[in-house]
């Protein structure tokens, strides 16, 4: 079906950068102290690795399934943080005043919005191409 368009490309690259920032935060926290927390430590390491892999996939492929998966990953990471703060997770209680907690929450929230927006725009453009043979909703120079 070709390129999803320049706007989707910018959103995808922005989302990829935000995923890398989230991954770097988690890897930093893992290396500083979280590696010693049972279950949570390995999850921080896994989040960092998967975040970087997803960022590369988003930047390179910009396909709907990748954008949706990356958006779900971002919202899932937010859910994990909020669950650990308000309920506790695997016997661990976190705090929004912990180092990088709010930064992570902001970065991942923006990542979700950007990636979900890229996915939604991809769907709109795909629909327009199927119906009209070209995108008509958003003019692409």
Secondary structure, 3 states (H helix, E strand, C coil): CCCCCHHHHHHHHHHHHHHHHHHHHHHHHHHHCHHHCCCHHHHHHHHHHHHHHHHHHHHHHCCHHHHHHHHHHHHHHHHHHHHHHHCCECCECCCCCCCCHHHHHHHHHHHHHHHHHHHHHHHHHHHHHHHHCCCCCCCCC
